[in-house]
Amino acid sequence: MSTASPARLPAIDAVKAIASQLIVLHHLAFYGPMTDVVYPSAEVVVRWFRDFALLAVPAFLVVGGFFAARMLLPRLGELQLRATPSLLWGRYSRLMRPYVVALICAVACAWVARQLMPHVDTPATPTLLQVVAHLFLLQDILGLDALSAGVWYVAIDFQLFVLLVLLVAATAPLRRANPVDPAAPVVIASGFLIVMSLTWINRNPDLEIWAPYFFGAYGLGILAERLTARPDRTLAVGLIAGLTILALVIEWRSRILIAGLTAALLILSRGGRIAPAWADSPMVSFLGRISYSLFLIHYPVCMLVGAVVARLWPASAAMNAFGIAIAWLTSIAAAALLYRWTELPARSTRSAPALATKG
């Protein structure tokens, strides 16, 4: 085991690195012509990635809640209501810079893919309404086809942040009444919504286009951030375990189990600072940093590589398997570029501007 410097969170880097790779492999197994050719020769492997790799998404939700709480809650004493629009705009702009570039790549790669080898999984030419809806993260709410796999998650991530900021704004009077611990009202309100989500809202698939459906996992991340500093981590993990078991007893959902385990890991690793030596390696750190960019850009890359391979070797299982490997590695390279030229500059402005101070 190793303990990272305060600026490093190797356990979280490892979670993001592993989860992002699993999502890429899930999409490679689920979409596109290459998997159709490879499937008869590797049925067990393909089915595993199709059925189970997407369970990595709840880990991202928990980590997202953890970082949102880490950014907002320690500074609530300085926060004024007039800062709310700036907080939301800061989060939106940070998400959108790499997102817009990835959407442009998705539309361009889909056009090339349609010329090379039409396939049912290749998105059609977008309408103006689709483009506008994607820019405002409304495509699922309006019932429009997605231009790329994974764009739904960006919309949900922003909705969840909006919901947390609204909880912060709604509890402002209670914070003034309890200046000793300004975060307490927000945590209590979040706890109520976590229980509602885990026991009721998350069991209704018709609500999965809205933030409360996912707030159970996101909220476990918020609780993990608040509980990390407690000297008795047993009680903290016990609270997370209790909420998770309650949800699973009511209805078994593997995604909730993954969320609970991820939140417990964040507590046991002291907020991600304690991790095995392998998690503190430069490669894991690199893959963790580019995970959001990889999430955005991998589908256009995989779609384009798949179309080329299908055009040149439409029936070769070996070449299509090789194409899957190339698509995976090329996606990582493209994510590194997207991170370097769009996500990293966006981070320099921070996901939220400085909080308005009293006075």
KOLBA-101230 format. One record per residue (C-alpha): residue number from 1; residue in one letter; x, y, z. Coordinates in nm, 4 decimals. Layout:
KOLBA-101230
NUM	a	X	Y	Z
...
This chain:
KOLBA-101230
1	m	0.0000	0.0000	0.0000
2	s	0.1097	0.3566	-0.0591
3	t	-0.0111	0.6933	0.0664
4	a	-0.0199	0.9641	-0.1999
5	s	0.0567	1.3303	-0.1588
6	p	-0.2474	1.5527	-0.0903
7	a	-0.2640	1.6408	-0.4599
8	r	-0.2810	1.2754	-0.5672
9	l	-0.5755	1.0415	-0.5231
10	p	-0.4462	0.7117	-0.6647
11	a	-0.7421	0.5006	-0.5520
12	i	-0.9811	0.7311	-0.7388
13	d	-0.7490	0.7353	-1.0393
14	a	-0.7641	0.3554	-1.0394
15	v	-1.1442	0.3514	-1.0199
16	k	-1.1731	0.5978	-1.3083
17	a	-0.9094	0.4196	-1.5160
18	i	-1.0643	0.0743	-1.4791
19	a	-1.4223	0.1967	-1.5192
20	s	-1.3472	0.3949	-1.8352
21	q	-1.1692	0.1003	-1.9988
22	l	-1.4615	-0.1284	-1.9175
23	i	-1.7053	0.1155	-2.0766
24	v	-1.4985	0.1280	-2.3963
25	l	-1.4855	-0.2514	-2.4090
26	h	-1.8591	-0.2694	-2.3423
27	h	-1.9326	-0.0497	-2.6405
28	l	-1.6887	-0.2421	-2.8576
29	a	-1.8702	-0.5621	-2.7602
30	f	-2.2165	-0.4132	-2.8017
31	y	-2.2004	-0.1973	-3.1138
32	g	-2.0638	-0.2181	-3.4625
33	p	-1.9804	-0.4679	-3.7325
34	m	-1.6548	-0.5993	-3.5848
35	t	-1.8215	-0.7676	-3.2875
36	d	-2.0787	-0.9297	-3.5182
37	v	-1.7944	-1.1118	-3.6959
38	v	-1.5953	-1.1947	-3.3826
39	y	-1.8909	-1.3097	-3.1718
40	p	-1.9122	-1.6737	-3.2938
41	s	-1.5436	-1.7255	-3.2071
42	a	-1.5461	-1.5457	-2.8708
43	e	-1.9025	-1.5700	-2.7472
44	v	-1.8223	-1.5930	-2.3745
45	v	-1.5895	-1.2916	-2.3749
46	v	-1.8186	-1.0758	-2.5862
47	r	-2.1229	-1.1628	-2.3773
48	w	-1.9385	-1.0803	-2.0542
49	f	-1.8450	-0.7323	-2.1739
50	r	-2.1952	-0.6791	-2.3111
51	d	-2.3688	-0.7862	-1.9912
52	f	-2.1376	-0.6697	-1.7135
53	a	-1.8887	-0.4026	-1.8224
54	l	-2.1516	-0.1272	-1.8183
55	l	-2.1736	-0.1756	-1.4414
56	a	-1.8707	0.0545	-1.4289
57	v	-2.1019	0.3554	-1.4732
58	p	-2.2179	0.3674	-1.1074
59	a	-1.8539	0.3989	-1.0022
60	f	-1.8329	0.7209	-1.2042
61	l	-2.1542	0.8474	-1.0448
62	v	-2.0138	0.7911	-0.6957
63	v	-1.6855	0.9604	-0.7830
64	g	-1.8793	1.2485	-0.9388
65	g	-2.0775	1.3000	-0.6181
66	f	-1.7578	1.2777	-0.4134
67	f	-1.5848	1.5532	-0.6102
68	a	-1.8950	1.7742	-0.6256
69	a	-1.9240	1.7573	-0.2455
70	r	-1.5514	1.8150	-0.2077
71	m	-1.5778	2.1314	-0.4163
72	l	-1.8961	2.2767	-0.2674
73	l	-1.9514	2.1666	0.0897
74	p	-1.6299	2.2843	0.2618
75	r	-1.6931	2.6392	0.1377
76	l	-2.0625	2.6746	0.2141
77	g	-1.9903	2.9405	0.4767
78	e	-1.8759	3.1692	0.1945
79	l	-2.1560	3.0906	-0.0482
80	q	-2.4290	3.3380	-0.1349
81	l	-2.7346	3.2629	-0.3451
82	r	-2.6259	3.4996	-0.6190
83	a	-2.3352	3.2647	-0.6925
84	t	-2.5720	2.9849	-0.8037
85	p	-2.5885	3.0792	-1.1755
86	s	-2.2099	3.1113	-1.1882
87	l	-2.1676	2.7686	-1.0281
88	l	-2.3970	2.6093	-1.2839
89	w	-2.2385	2.7901	-1.5775
90	g	-1.8921	2.6906	-1.4617
91	r	-1.9892	2.3227	-1.4484
92	y	-2.1695	2.3392	-1.7828
93	s	-1.8806	2.5082	-1.9632
94	r	-1.6259	2.2627	-1.8260
95	l	-1.8326	1.9659	-1.9400
96	m	-1.9133	2.1154	-2.2792
97	r	-1.5701	2.2058	-2.4166
98	p	-1.4532	1.8488	-2.4780
99	y	-1.8145	1.7367	-2.5296
100	v	-1.8689	1.9675	-2.8274
101	v	-1.5423	1.8592	-2.9911
102	a	-1.6375	1.4945	-2.9387
103	l	-1.9818	1.5566	-3.0928
104	i	-1.8236	1.7125	-3.4004
105	c	-1.5988	1.4078	-3.4293
106	a	-1.8990	1.1786	-3.3850
107	v	-2.0937	1.3449	-3.6659
108	a	-1.7890	1.3435	-3.8974
109	c	-1.6957	0.9818	-3.8194
110	a	-2.0561	0.8705	-3.8672
111	w	-2.0636	1.0346	-4.2108
112	v	-1.7428	0.8559	-4.3151
113	a	-1.8662	0.5275	-4.1674
114	r	-2.1905	0.5489	-4.3655
115	q	-1.9931	0.5904	-4.6874
116	l	-1.7661	0.2953	-4.6121
117	m	-2.0129	0.0430	-4.4741
118	p	-2.3696	0.1269	-4.3687
119	h	-2.4608	-0.0361	-4.0384
120	v	-2.7627	-0.0233	-3.8106
121	d	-2.5524	0.1117	-3.5200
122	t	-2.4166	0.4076	-3.7193
123	p	-2.6050	0.7296	-3.6349
124	a	-2.7899	0.8985	-3.9204
125	t	-2.7261	1.2532	-4.0360
126	p	-2.8338	1.4738	-3.7467
127	t	-3.1176	1.7203	-3.7704
128	l	-3.0859	2.0763	-3.6472
129	l	-3.3145	1.9905	-3.3555
130	q	-3.0863	1.7021	-3.2573
131	v	-2.7802	1.9257	-3.2593
132	v	-2.9470	2.1978	-3.0521
133	a	-3.0867	1.9409	-2.8075
134	h	-2.7425	1.7869	-2.7593
135	l	-2.5885	2.1276	-2.6932
136	f	-2.8432	2.1862	-2.4181
137	l	-2.8173	1.8234	-2.2954
138	l	-3.1871	1.7662	-2.3644
139	q	-3.1746	1.4877	-2.6237
140	d	-3.3118	1.2145	-2.3953
141	i	-3.5770	1.4373	-2.2400
142	l	-3.7007	1.5247	-2.5897
143	g	-3.6847	1.1606	-2.7014
144	l	-3.4271	1.2215	-2.9767
145	d	-3.1681	0.9718	-3.0998
146	a	-2.8223	1.0201	-2.9525
147	l	-2.5395	1.1298	-3.1805
148	s	-2.2876	0.9243	-2.9831
149	a	-2.2859	0.6592	-2.7132
150	g	-2.2438	0.7980	-2.3642
151	v	-2.3808	1.1488	-2.4209
152	w	-2.6656	1.0575	-2.1868
153	y	-2.4170	1.0413	-1.9011
154	v	-2.2992	1.3992	-1.9553
155	a	-2.6596	1.5190	-1.9366
156	i	-2.7193	1.3220	-1.6158
157	d	-2.3926	1.4438	-1.4623
158	f	-2.4965	1.8041	-1.5185
159	q	-2.8487	1.7396	-1.3868
160	l	-2.7030	1.5847	-1.0710
161	f	-2.4780	1.8846	-1.0129
162	v	-2.7745	2.1173	-1.0665
163	l	-2.9729	1.9153	-0.8135
164	l	-2.6943	1.9378	-0.5553
165	v	-2.6602	2.3136	-0.6074
166	l	-3.0373	2.3506	-0.5667
167	l	-3.0159	2.1591	-0.2377
168	v	-2.7413	2.3987	-0.1322
169	a	-2.9574	2.6987	-0.2240
170	a	-3.2724	2.5575	-0.0616
171	t	-3.0966	2.4936	0.2696
172	a	-2.9381	2.8402	0.2917
173	p	-3.1694	2.9590	0.5745
174	l	-3.0866	2.6473	0.7777
175	r	-2.7154	2.7080	0.7281
176	r	-2.7485	3.0543	0.8727
177	a	-2.9269	2.9049	1.1736
178	n	-2.6426	2.6533	1.2224
179	p	-2.3147	2.8322	1.1399
180	v	-2.1069	2.5694	1.3253
181	d	-2.1593	2.3098	1.0514
182	p	-2.3002	2.4771	0.7382
183	a	-2.2859	2.1489	0.5442
184	a	-2.5152	1.9611	0.7849
185	p	-2.8486	2.0744	0.6289
186	v	-2.7244	1.9862	0.2803
187	v	-2.6068	1.6429	0.3938
188	i	-2.9385	1.5746	0.5690
189	a	-3.1370	1.6818	0.2621
190	s	-2.9097	1.4719	0.0432
191	g	-2.9576	1.1757	0.2764
192	f	-3.3350	1.1989	0.2413
193	l	-3.3060	1.2097	-0.1393
194	i	-3.0560	0.9193	-0.1361
195	v	-3.3046	0.6995	0.0507
196	m	-3.5872	0.8031	-0.1846
197	s	-3.3725	0.7261	-0.4874
198	l	-3.2387	0.3914	-0.3645
199	t	-3.5693	0.2588	-0.2385
200	w	-3.8182	0.4012	-0.4872
201	i	-3.7102	0.6320	-0.7723
202	n	-3.4272	0.4101	-0.9002
203	r	-3.6689	0.1195	-0.9353
204	n	-3.8722	0.2998	-1.2025
205	p	-3.6927	0.2825	-1.5412
206	d	-3.9253	0.5485	-1.6820
207	l	-3.7380	0.8012	-1.4656
208	e	-3.3862	0.7197	-1.5857
209	i	-3.3632	1.0384	-1.7910
210	w	-3.3780	1.2438	-1.4702
211	a	-3.1180	1.3084	-1.2014
212	p	-3.3131	1.1693	-0.9006
213	y	-3.3001	0.8225	-1.0584
214	f	-2.9207	0.8279	-1.0204
215	f	-2.8962	1.0333	-0.7017
216	g	-2.8661	0.7206	-0.4886
217	a	-2.5220	0.6464	-0.6332
218	y	-2.4240	1.0144	-0.6626
219	g	-2.5372	1.0778	-0.3067
220	l	-2.3339	0.7855	-0.1737
221	g	-2.0337	0.9712	-0.3153
222	i	-2.1425	1.2848	-0.1281
223	l	-2.1710	1.0883	0.1949
224	a	-1.8336	0.9244	0.1333
225	e	-1.6714	1.2684	0.1036
226	r	-1.8312	1.3826	0.4282
227	l	-1.7441	1.0616	0.6143
228	t	-1.3853	1.0312	0.4940
229	a	-1.2505	1.2598	0.7662
230	r	-1.4129	1.0628	1.0480
231	p	-1.1575	0.8870	1.2712
232	d	-1.3813	0.5797	1.3005
233	r	-1.4127	0.4554	0.9460
234	t	-1.6001	0.1438	1.0603
235	l	-1.9110	0.3460	1.1420
236	a	-1.8798	0.5383	0.8174
237	v	-1.8552	0.2222	0.6076
238	g	-2.1387	0.0737	0.8135
239	l	-2.3678	0.3620	0.7147
240	i	-2.2862	0.3140	0.3454
241	a	-2.3336	-0.0623	0.3792
242	g	-2.6648	-0.0152	0.5579
243	l	-2.8071	0.2083	0.2849
244	t	-2.6821	-0.0272	0.0150
245	i	-2.8236	-0.3388	0.1837
246	l	-3.1576	-0.1645	0.2392
247	a	-3.1806	-0.0872	-0.1322
248	l	-3.0788	-0.4395	-0.2350
249	v	-3.3246	-0.6074	0.0024
250	i	-3.6077	-0.4051	-0.1500
251	e	-3.4926	-0.4940	-0.5022
252	w	-3.1639	-0.6426	-0.6183
253	r	-2.9754	-0.4108	-0.8549
254	s	-2.6135	-0.4869	-0.9380
255	r	-2.5486	-0.1217	-1.0175
256	i	-2.6427	-0.0234	-0.6602
257	l	-2.4059	-0.2861	-0.5218
258	i	-2.1223	-0.1394	-0.7318
259	a	-2.2111	0.2106	-0.6103
260	g	-2.2041	0.0990	-0.2467
261	l	-1.8719	-0.0792	-0.2874
262	t	-1.7199	0.2247	-0.4590
263	a	-1.8369	0.4586	-0.1819
264	a	-1.6959	0.2224	0.0825
265	l	-1.3659	0.2127	-0.1080
266	l	-1.3456	0.5921	-0.1037
267	i	-1.3892	0.5924	0.2734
268	l	-1.1434	0.3096	0.3400
269	s	-0.8854	0.4729	0.1127
270	r	-0.9263	0.8023	0.3022
271	g	-1.0731	0.9838	0.0091
272	g	-0.8612	0.8026	-0.2487
273	r	-0.5232	0.8812	-0.0934
274	i	-0.4356	0.5252	0.0167
275	a	-0.4021	0.2663	-0.2571
276	p	-0.1953	-0.0351	-0.3647
277	a	0.1337	0.0434	-0.5356
278	w	-0.0009	-0.0500	-0.8798
279	a	-0.2749	0.2132	-0.8477
280	d	-0.0115	0.4818	-0.7905
281	s	0.1659	0.4041	-1.1196
282	p	0.2027	0.6707	-1.3923
283	m	-0.0075	0.4642	-1.6358
284	v	-0.3040	0.4347	-1.3995
285	s	-0.2771	0.8043	-1.3176
286	f	-0.2730	0.8884	-1.6891
287	l	-0.5748	0.6679	-1.7679
288	g	-0.7630	0.8171	-1.4736
289	r	-0.6949	1.1727	-1.5909
290	i	-0.8185	1.1112	-1.9442
291	s	-1.1214	0.9022	-1.8411
292	y	-1.3801	1.1722	-1.9209
293	s	-1.2227	1.2472	-2.2582
294	l	-1.2096	0.8743	-2.3304
295	f	-1.5752	0.8423	-2.2377
296	l	-1.6590	1.1133	-2.4921
297	i	-1.4349	1.0263	-2.7865
298	h	-1.4134	0.6469	-2.7928
299	y	-1.7383	0.5804	-2.9758
300	p	-1.6576	0.7941	-3.2845
301	v	-1.3136	0.6321	-3.3042
302	c	-1.4510	0.2798	-3.2667
303	m	-1.7230	0.3523	-3.5229
304	l	-1.4684	0.4735	-3.7785
305	v	-1.2237	0.1867	-3.7230
306	g	-1.5114	-0.0607	-3.7399
307	a	-1.6280	0.0773	-4.0736
308	v	-1.2768	0.0541	-4.2223
309	v	-1.2266	-0.3038	-4.1024
310	a	-1.5731	-0.4068	-4.2223
311	r	-1.4998	-0.2590	-4.5646
312	l	-1.1612	-0.4322	-4.6028
313	w	-1.2138	-0.7621	-4.4149
314	p	-1.5886	-0.8147	-4.3793
315	a	-1.5705	-1.1850	-4.2903
316	s	-1.2311	-1.2303	-4.1203
317	a	-1.2688	-1.3004	-3.7484
318	a	-0.8947	-1.2528	-3.6929
319	m	-0.8803	-0.9137	-3.8637
320	n	-1.1956	-0.7952	-3.6891
321	a	-1.0506	-0.9007	-3.3529
322	f	-0.7363	-0.7098	-3.4439
323	g	-0.9561	-0.4145	-3.5419
324	i	-1.1199	-0.4182	-3.1985
325	a	-0.7765	-0.3984	-3.0363
326	i	-0.6745	-0.1132	-3.2690
327	a	-0.9993	0.0731	-3.1960
328	w	-0.9377	0.0382	-2.8212
329	l	-0.5808	0.1696	-2.8392
330	t	-0.6695	0.4445	-3.0861
331	s	-0.9482	0.5586	-2.8551
332	i	-0.6960	0.6027	-2.5728
333	a	-0.4673	0.8029	-2.8017
334	a	-0.7569	1.0216	-2.9189
335	a	-0.8651	1.0745	-2.5571
336	a	-0.5142	1.1888	-2.4658
337	l	-0.5327	1.4521	-2.7407
338	l	-0.8828	1.5611	-2.6434
339	y	-0.7746	1.5910	-2.2815
340	r	-0.4617	1.7895	-2.3693
341	w	-0.6275	2.0404	-2.6008
342	t	-0.9808	2.0813	-2.4627
343	e	-1.0409	1.9284	-2.1176
344	l	-0.7186	2.0469	-1.9555
345	p	-0.7626	2.4117	-2.0648
346	a	-1.1226	2.3958	-1.9383
347	r	-0.9986	2.2730	-1.6016
348	s	-0.7711	2.5734	-1.5704
349	t	-1.0817	2.7877	-1.5313
350	r	-1.2191	2.5386	-1.2707
351	s	-1.5544	2.3643	-1.2884
352	a	-1.7007	2.6405	-1.0765
353	p	-1.5833	2.9970	-1.0333
354	a	-1.4807	3.1444	-0.7031
355	l	-1.7700	3.1550	-0.4615
356	a	-1.9192	3.4902	-0.3842
357	t	-1.8108	3.5974	-0.0392
358	k	-1.9991	3.7857	0.2244
359	g	-1.9697	4.1557	0.2425
